[in-house]
Amino acid sequence: MHLFETKEGDKWVCITCRDEQAETIEQNLWEWIFEKHDQTLRCSICGHPDYEIED
């Protein structure tokens, strides 16, 4: 999960949305802060984690 600083506040973005929304992220000048691997985090765009863990 990637953390971005935006005009509306900090937002977590999953790996998939980061790739799909790269142009929008660049245009809106979102600043990448850091990456964290944590299944409890949810993407601010799609609402899902980076990946699902099979039980």
N, CA, C and O atoms as a GROMACS GRO file, in nm:
protein
  220
    1MET      N    1   0.085  -0.116   0.000
    1MET     CA    2   0.000   0.000   0.000
    1MET      C    3   0.091   0.123   0.000
    1MET      O    4   0.189   0.130   0.074
    2HIS      N    5   0.055   0.219  -0.084
    2HIS     CA    6   0.133   0.342  -0.096
    2HIS      C    7   0.058   0.455  -0.026
    2HIS      O    8  -0.063   0.468  -0.040
    3LEU      N    9   0.132   0.536   0.050
    3LEU     CA   10   0.074   0.653   0.115
    3LEU      C   11   0.111   0.777   0.034
    3LEU      O   12   0.228   0.801   0.007
    4PHE      N   13   0.009   0.854  -0.003
    4PHE     CA   14   0.030   0.977  -0.078
    4PHE      C   15  -0.022   1.096   0.001
    4PHE      O   16  -0.125   1.087   0.069
    5GLU      N   17   0.049   1.207  -0.008
    5GLU     CA   18   0.001   1.333   0.047
    5GLU      C   19  -0.074   1.404  -0.064
    5GLU      O   20  -0.020   1.426  -0.172
    6THR      N   21  -0.201   1.440  -0.037
    6THR     CA   22  -0.284   1.508  -0.136
    6THR      C   23  -0.336   1.638  -0.078
    6THR      O   24  -0.318   1.666   0.040
    7LYS      N   25  -0.401   1.717  -0.162
    7LYS     CA   26  -0.461   1.843  -0.117
    7LYS      C   27  -0.573   1.817  -0.016
    7LYS      O   28  -0.600   1.901   0.069
    8GLU      N   29  -0.638   1.700  -0.027
    8GLU     CA   30  -0.748   1.664   0.064
    8GLU      C   31  -0.700   1.588   0.187
    8GLU      O   32  -0.782   1.552   0.272
    9GLY      N   33  -0.571   1.564   0.199
    9GLY     CA   34  -0.516   1.489   0.310
    9GLY      C   35  -0.445   1.364   0.261
    9GLY      O   36  -0.446   1.335   0.141
   10ASP      N   37  -0.385   1.290   0.352
   10ASP     CA   38  -0.311   1.169   0.316
   10ASP      C   39  -0.407   1.059   0.273
   10ASP      O   40  -0.516   1.044   0.329
   11LYS      N   41  -0.365   0.981   0.170
   11LYS     CA   42  -0.449   0.873   0.118
   11LYS      C   43  -0.365   0.749   0.093
   11LYS      O   44  -0.255   0.757   0.038
   12TRP      N   45  -0.417   0.634   0.136
   12TRP     CA   46  -0.356   0.505   0.104
   12TRP      C   47  -0.409   0.460  -0.031
   12TRP      O   48  -0.529   0.468  -0.057
   13VAL      N   49  -0.320   0.412  -0.117
   13VAL     CA   50  -0.358   0.366  -0.250
   13VAL      C   51  -0.294   0.229  -0.273
   13VAL      O   52  -0.174   0.211  -0.253
   14CYS      N   53  -0.376   0.131  -0.315
   14CYS     CA   54  -0.325  -0.004  -0.337
   14CYS      C   55  -0.238  -0.011  -0.462
   14CYS      O   56  -0.237   0.082  -0.543
   15ILE      N   57  -0.166  -0.120  -0.478
   15ILE     CA   58  -0.076  -0.139  -0.590
   15ILE      C   59  -0.151  -0.130  -0.723
   15ILE      O   60  -0.104  -0.064  -0.816
   16THR      N   61  -0.267  -0.194  -0.731
   16THR     CA   62  -0.346  -0.195  -0.855
   16THR      C   63  -0.392  -0.055  -0.893
   16THR      O   64  -0.373  -0.012  -1.007
   17CYS      N   65  -0.452   0.017  -0.799
   17CYS     CA   66  -0.501   0.152  -0.827
   17CYS      C   67  -0.386   0.247  -0.855
   17CYS      O   68  -0.400   0.341  -0.934
   18ARG      N   69  -0.272   0.225  -0.793
   18ARG     CA   70  -0.154   0.309  -0.819
   18ARG      C   71  -0.116   0.301  -0.966
   18ARG      O   72  -0.086   0.402  -1.029
   19ASP      N   73  -0.118   0.180  -1.022
   19ASP     CA   74  -0.085   0.162  -1.164
   19ASP      C   75  -0.195   0.218  -1.253
   19ASP      O   76  -0.167   0.287  -1.351
   20GLU      N   77  -0.320   0.189  -1.219
   20GLU     CA   78  -0.433   0.231  -1.302
   20GLU      C   79  -0.455   0.382  -1.298
   20GLU      O   80  -0.500   0.440  -1.398
   21GLN      N   81  -0.425   0.447  -1.187
   21GLN     CA   82  -0.449   0.589  -1.170
   21GLN      C   83  -0.322   0.674  -1.176
   21GLN      O   84  -0.322   0.789  -1.132
   22ALA      N   85  -0.214   0.619  -1.230
   22ALA     CA   86  -0.084   0.688  -1.231
   22ALA      C   87  -0.094   0.827  -1.295
   22ALA      O   88  -0.037   0.922  -1.243
   23GLU      N   89  -0.166   0.838  -1.406
   23GLU     CA   90  -0.178   0.967  -1.474
   23GLU      C   91  -0.252   1.069  -1.388
   23GLU      O   92  -0.210   1.184  -1.378
   24THR      N   93  -0.360   1.027  -1.325
   24THR     CA   94  -0.438   1.115  -1.237
   24THR      C   95  -0.356   1.158  -1.117
   24THR      O   96  -0.359   1.275  -1.077
   25ILE      N   97  -0.282   1.064  -1.058
   25ILE     CA   98  -0.197   1.094  -0.943
   25ILE      C   99  -0.092   1.199  -0.980
   25ILE      O  100  -0.066   1.291  -0.904
   26GLU      N  101  -0.033   1.183  -1.099
   26GLU     CA  102   0.067   1.280  -1.146
   26GLU      C  103   0.005   1.416  -1.171
   26GLU      O  104   0.061   1.518  -1.130
   27GLN      N  105  -0.110   1.419  -1.238
   27GLN     CA  106  -0.177   1.545  -1.271
   27GLN      C  107  -0.217   1.623  -1.146
   27GLN      O  108  -0.211   1.746  -1.145
   28ASN      N  109  -0.259   1.552  -1.043
   28ASN     CA  110  -0.303   1.617  -0.919
   28ASN      C  111  -0.189   1.642  -0.822
   28ASN      O  112  -0.210   1.690  -0.711
   29LEU      N  113  -0.067   1.610  -0.866
   29LEU     CA  114   0.055   1.636  -0.788
   29LEU      C  115   0.054   1.570  -0.650
   29LEU      O  116   0.098   1.629  -0.551
   30TRP      N  117   0.002   1.445  -0.645
   30TRP     CA  118   0.007   1.370  -0.519
   30TRP      C  119   0.152   1.336  -0.491
   30TRP      O  120   0.223   1.287  -0.580
   31GLU      N  121   0.197   1.359  -0.370
   31GLU     CA  122   0.336   1.331  -0.332
   31GLU      C  123   0.344   1.197  -0.259
   31GLU      O  124   0.281   1.177  -0.156
   32TRP      N  125   0.424   1.105  -0.315
   32TRP     CA  126   0.443   0.974  -0.254
   32TRP      C  127   0.524   0.991  -0.127
   32TRP      O  128   0.628   1.056  -0.127
   33ILE      N  129   0.476   0.931  -0.016
   33ILE     CA  130   0.544   0.943   0.112
   33ILE      C  131   0.622   0.815   0.141
   33ILE      O  132   0.744   0.820   0.159
   34PHE      N  133   0.554   0.700   0.146
   34PHE     CA  134   0.621   0.572   0.166
   34PHE      C  135   0.527   0.458   0.135
   34PHE      O  136   0.410   0.480   0.105
   35GLU      N  137   0.579   0.336   0.141
   35GLU     CA  138   0.503   0.214   0.114
   35GLU      C  139   0.501   0.130   0.241
   35GLU      O  140   0.600   0.124   0.314
   36LYS      N  141   0.388   0.065   0.267
   36LYS     CA  142   0.376  -0.020   0.385
   36LYS      C  143   0.297  -0.145   0.350
   36LYS      O  144   0.191  -0.137   0.287
   37HIS      N  145   0.349  -0.260   0.390
   37HIS     CA  146   0.280  -0.387   0.367
   37HIS      C  147   0.201  -0.422   0.492
   37HIS      O  148   0.256  -0.471   0.591
   38ASP      N  149   0.070  -0.397   0.486
   38ASP     CA  150  -0.017  -0.420   0.600
   38ASP      C  151  -0.157  -0.452   0.548
   38ASP      O  152  -0.221  -0.367   0.486
   39GLN      N  153  -0.204  -0.573   0.573
   39GLN     CA  154  -0.334  -0.618   0.522
   39GLN      C  155  -0.453  -0.547   0.586
   39GLN      O  156  -0.565  -0.560   0.536
   40THR      N  157  -0.433  -0.472   0.694
   40THR     CA  158  -0.544  -0.401   0.755
   40THR      C  159  -0.572  -0.267   0.685
   40THR      O  160  -0.678  -0.209   0.704
   41LEU      N  161  -0.477  -0.219   0.604
   41LEU     CA  162  -0.495  -0.094   0.532
   41LEU      C  163  -0.587  -0.117   0.412
   41LEU      O  164  -0.582  -0.222   0.348
   42ARG      N  165  -0.670  -0.018   0.382
   42ARG     CA  166  -0.760  -0.026   0.269
   42ARG      C  167  -0.736   0.094   0.176
   42ARG      O  168  -0.708   0.205   0.221
   43CYS      N  169  -0.748   0.068   0.048
   43CYS     CA  170  -0.726   0.169  -0.055
   43CYS      C  171  -0.835   0.276  -0.048
   43CYS      O  172  -0.953   0.243  -0.033
   44SER      N  173  -0.797   0.402  -0.060
   44SER     CA  174  -0.895   0.511  -0.057
   44SER      C  175  -0.971   0.521  -0.189
   44SER      O  176  -1.072   0.591  -0.196
   45ILE      N  177  -0.925   0.452  -0.294
   45ILE     CA  178  -0.993   0.455  -0.423
   45ILE      C  179  -1.091   0.338  -0.437
   45ILE      O  180  -1.209   0.359  -0.465
   46CYS      N  181  -1.042   0.215  -0.417
   46CYS     CA  182  -1.128   0.096  -0.438
   46CYS      C  183  -1.177   0.032  -0.309
   46CYS      O  184  -1.273  -0.046  -0.312
   47GLY      N  185  -1.114   0.063  -0.196
   47GLY     CA  186  -1.158   0.007  -0.068
   47GLY      C  187  -1.103  -0.131  -0.035
   47GLY      O  188  -1.141  -0.189   0.066
   48HIS      N  189  -1.015  -0.183  -0.119
   48HIS     CA  190  -0.959  -0.317  -0.098
   48HIS      C  191  -0.814  -0.310  -0.048
   48HIS      O  192  -0.749  -0.206  -0.061
   49PRO      N  193  -0.764  -0.421   0.010
   49PRO     CA  194  -0.622  -0.428   0.047
   49PRO      C  195  -0.538  -0.453  -0.078
   49PRO      O  196  -0.593  -0.472  -0.187
   50ASP      N  197  -0.406  -0.453  -0.064
   50ASP     CA  198  -0.317  -0.480  -0.178
   50ASP      C  199  -0.345  -0.617  -0.239
   50ASP      O  200  -0.346  -0.631  -0.361
   51TYR      N  201  -0.366  -0.716  -0.154
   51TYR     CA  202  -0.395  -0.850  -0.202
   51TYR      C  203  -0.467  -0.926  -0.092
   51TYR      O  204  -0.455  -0.892   0.026
   52GLU      N  205  -0.540  -1.028  -0.131
   52GLU     CA  206  -0.616  -1.109  -0.035
   52GLU      C  207  -0.534  -1.228   0.009
   52GLU      O  208  -0.467  -1.291  -0.074
   53ILE      N  209  -0.536  -1.260   0.138
   53ILE     CA  210  -0.466  -1.376   0.191
   53ILE      C  211  -0.564  -1.491   0.198
   53ILE      O  212  -0.671  -1.479   0.258
   54GLU      N  213  -0.528  -1.601   0.136
   54GLU     CA  214  -0.613  -1.721   0.138
   54GLU      C  215  -0.600  -1.789   0.274
   54GLU      O  216  -0.489  -1.802   0.327
   55ASP      N  217  -0.711  -1.834   0.332
   55ASP     CA  218  -0.708  -1.904   0.461
   55ASP      C  219  -0.675  -2.049   0.442
   55ASP      O  220  -0.667  -2.124   0.539
   0.00000   0.00000   0.00000
